[in-house]
Amino acid sequence: MLLCALAVLAARPTDSTDADGGSGTEAGAQVARLYEDAAKASQQYEKGRRAAEEQRAKARRYEELLDRQRQEIAVMNEDLGRIARAQYRNGGGLPITAQMLLADDPEKVMRGQRVLGKANAAVNNAIDKSRRAEARLAADEAKAAAAWQALDKRNAELARLKRDIERKLEAAKARLQGEAAASVAAGSCPGAVRLDQPEEHFARRWVAPVDSYDLSASFGSGGSRWAGRHTGQDFAVPVGTPVRAVGAGRVVQVSCGGAFGMQVVLEHAGGYYTQYAHLASAAVDQGDRVEPGQWIGQSGNTGNSTGPHLHFEVRVTPSMGSAVDPVPWLSRRGVAL
């Protein structure tokens, strides 16, 4: 079932054209879908890994059972050897008539023969038990070998399918970034990428601009890439990562070109503005209303950027030169970075 789920994800279309035959903003939507597929693939892979661990534990239990069975068979074979040697020493090979003629007490010989008959029956039962145990051992050894083979096969297939999805994602991200860079170079943004967003309902009024990240350049830090001090907080994330509106507001700018590459600026209540820069795509148009956590674009590496990341700013005007430190600003609104 896990393999089927991953196979469906891996088989999703990767062509570069949308329903209208254009390629423009389809790359962004494709990356968003593939990120979703990759997340599902990772979940399925983790389920498969846990199942593999259970299978490995089961195989170890088979091995322990086999060891115990081998020990029991060895003990039974040793007991059978002792019985056979005792029978030989007690004249078990002489015919009963000869034993009675040579014996001083024939009745005693008859009683002995009855006891010997019971002993022989017990020996035969023991032999049968040993043979059945050996047959079970052989079956369990085959079962243990099959368990290990199934484990190896499933792990290899899960890994292959996961790699296939990741390969498609990397190719789509490269195309998305290439198209974004071309748009920025031309100074003309493509239309908004209307991403199929998950149904998320944020109880809080303010959220972080990306879900999973590493903080990199911070507000006020120096560097050769900036004319003065760094005016925002950078979030190191892969190309195509969904970027969220930190709070409710209105889109006042969507632009391409310049140091910030592709960027979106939102206006919030209270006279504050937030900027989301170096994007690979925008998912909103100027004038749109947005809600907390709504996807407004995808991170990229456009403009004056040395690697994929989101440059996030908080300003008191929509323009540069009025930035405030975004980390304490978000912290006062219940968002700890």
N, C-alpha and C positions, 0 to 999 in steps of 0.2 A: 504494500500500500504506500509506504514511504517512497519507494522507487518510482511508482506511477505518478505520485504528486510532483516529484522533482522533474520527471520526464515531461510532464505537461508544461511546467514552467520553462524548462529548457527549450521546448519546441515553439514557444510564442514567437510571432513574426518579428523579424529584425530589419525589414526593408525600410528604406529611408523616405518613403513617400507616404503622404496622408491620403485621406479619402478623395481629396480633390486633385491629387497628383502632384502637389507641391512638396518641397522638402524643408522649407524655412523653419517653422517653429516645431515641426514634428520631432526633431531631435530631442528637444527638451522634454516633450511628453513621453518619448520612448525611454529616455534616461529615468524619468520618474517611475515609469512602469517597471523598468529593470531593477531599480533600487528596491521596489516593492517585492519583485520576484526574488531578488537576492536575499532580502530579509526572510521571506518565506522559505527559501532554500536553506538558509542557515538554520531556521527553526526545525525543518525536516531533517537536516543533517544532524542536528543535536539529538533529535529523537532517535535517529538511526544509530548515532554513537552510543546513546544510553542503551538501546536494544542490543547493540554489539557487546557492550559491557555485560549485560545480562546473559547473552549467549556465551561469552567467555567464562562467566561464573558457572554456567550450566556445564560447559565442557570440562571445567576443572572438577566439578562434582562427579562427572562421568569418570574422569581419571582416578579420583579417589575411590569410587566404587569398584573400578577395575582392579586397583591395587588390593583392595580387601578380598575381591573374588579370587585373585591369583593366590593370595595367602591361604584362603580357605581350601582351594584345590590342592595346594602343596601339602597342607596338613592331611587332607583326605587320602592323597596318594601315599603319604608316609604311613598312615594307619593301615591302608590296604597291604602295603609291603610287609608290615609287622605281622598281620594276620596270615598272609601267605607263608611267611617263614615259620610261624608257629604251627600251622597245619603240616608242613613238611616234616618238622621235627617230631610231631606226634603221630607219625605214620599215616598221615592222611592219604598216602598213595596206595596202601594195601587194600585188597578187596575185603569186604565185610566178612565173607565166609572164612578166609584165611585168618582173619583177626579172631573170630569166634573159636576156631579149632586150636589156635595157639594160646588162647586166654584161659586162665584158671577159673574165671567167673564170666561165662558167656552173657549172663543177664546184665552184668556191669557194662559189657561191651555194647549191648543193645541200648542201654540208657545213654551211653556215651555217643552212640550213633545218632540218637534222637537230638541230643544236645548239639552234635556236630551239624545235623541238618538245619537246626535253627541258626547256628553260626553261619552256615553257608548262605542261608537266605538273607541273613543280615549283611553278609559280604556282598551278595548280589545287589541288594538294595543300595549299599554304599557305592558300588561301581556305577549303578544307574544314576545315583545322585551326582557322582563325580562327572559322568558324561553330560548330564543336564547342565551342571554348573559350567562346564567347559563350553557348551553350546551357547549358554547365556553370555559367557565372557566374550565369545567371538562376535555375537550380535551386538553387545554393548561397545566393543572396540570399533565395530563398523559405524555404530551410531555416533560415537565420539569423533571419529574421523570425518563423518558427514557434517557434524556440527561445526567443526573447525573450517571445513571447506565453504560451508554456507556463510560463515562469518567473514571470511576473507573476500568472498565474491560480493557480498552486500556492501562491505566497506569500500571496495574498489569502485563499484557502480555509483554509490553515493558521492564519492570524491570526484568521479568523472563528470557527473551531472552538475555538481556544484561549480566545478571549474568551467564548464561550458557556459553557465549563466554569467559567471564573473568575466569570462572572455567577451561575451556580448556586451556586458555593461561597460567594460573598458573601451571597446570600439565605439559605442554610442557616446560615451563621455568625450572622447577625442573629437568626434564629429561635432558635438554640441559646442565645445570650446573653440573649434576652428570656425564655425559659423558665427559665434559671438565675437571673436577677434576680428573677423571680416567686417561685421556690422560696426564695431567700435572704430575701426580704421576708416570706414566710410562716413562715420558720424551720424548714422541713421539706424535707429532701433527697429527691429522687426516687430510684428504685432505681438500682442500678449499671448503667452503660452497658457491656455486655460487648462490647468492641471487637474486631473481627477484626484481630489484630496480625500483623505480618510475622514470618516464622520467622527470628528473629535469635538468634544464639548469641554472647554476649559472653565473650571469653576472660578479661577482667578482672573483678575482684570489685566494682569501683566504677566508676560512669559519671556523666556530667553529666545533670542532670534533664531537659534538652531538647536536641534534636539541633543545631538552628541557632538562633542568638539574638544579641541585642545586650545587653551588660551595662548596666544603668541604675543605680538607687539602690543603693549599697553598704552594707555593715554599718557601723553607727556614724555614718552621715551624718545631718545635721539636716534638718528640714523641718516645715512647718506641718501636714502630714497626720498626724504622729505625736505622741504625748504626750511622748515623750522623743527618744531616738536610734533610728535605723532598726535593726531587730533581725535583718535577714536580707540576702540578696542578691537583687536583682530581675533577672529575665531578660525583656527586651522581646520578646514574640512575639505573633503574631496570635491572635485567638480561635479555639479549636478545635485548637491545636497539641497533639499528643500529649505528655503529661508522663510521665516515666519514674521508676521507683524507682531511687534512686542506688545501692542495694545490697540484698542479701537482707534480709528482715525480715517483720514482721507488722503488719497494719493495726490500730491501736489507736483511731483516731477517724476518722469521716466525719461532718462537720457542716455546717450551713448557718446563716447569720445572723451578725451582728456585724461588726466591722471587717474580718475576714479573708474574709467572704463564704463561699463554698463551699470547704471545705478537707479535706485528708487528712493524717493524721499516722501515720508508721511508726515502729516500734521496731526497732532493729538490735542485733546482738551488741555487747557492750562497754559497754552502758548509754547509748547515744546514740539520739536521736530526730530524725527529719527531718519538716518540715512543708512542705506544698505548698498555697498559698493563692490566693484570687481565681479559683478554677476555674470553668469553665462546665459541667463534668460530672465525676462520679466514676466510675471503671471498676472499683472494688473495694468490698467491704463490710467492715464491722468484723469482725475475726477472720481475714480472708484472709491466706494466706502469699503473699509476692511474691518474685520473683527479680530480680537486677540487670538493669536495662533494661526491665523489664516496664511496659507502659502502665498507669498507675493513674488517669488522668483526662485532661482536656483543659483547656488554659489558657483564661482568660476575663477578665472585667472586673467581677467581683462584689465587693460589700463596699466598703470605703474605698479606692477605686482611681480614679486619674485617666486610665487608659488600659489597654488589654490588656497583661497581663504575668503572669509567674509570680513570686510571692513565695516564696522558698525559705529555710528556716531549719534550723539544726542546734541541738539543745538537749540538755541533760543530764537533763531531765525532760520528760514529755509536755505540760507546761503552759508558758504564757508566763513570761518573767522569768528563764529559764535559758539563753538563747541564747548561742552562741559564733560567732565569725566563720567562715562556711561556706567561704570561699575557701581559706584555708590548711588547713582541716580536710580538704577534698577533695584539695588538693595533696599532703598527706601520704599520701593513699591513691592517688596516681598519676593524679589527674584535674586537669589544668591548664585553668583557665577563661580 
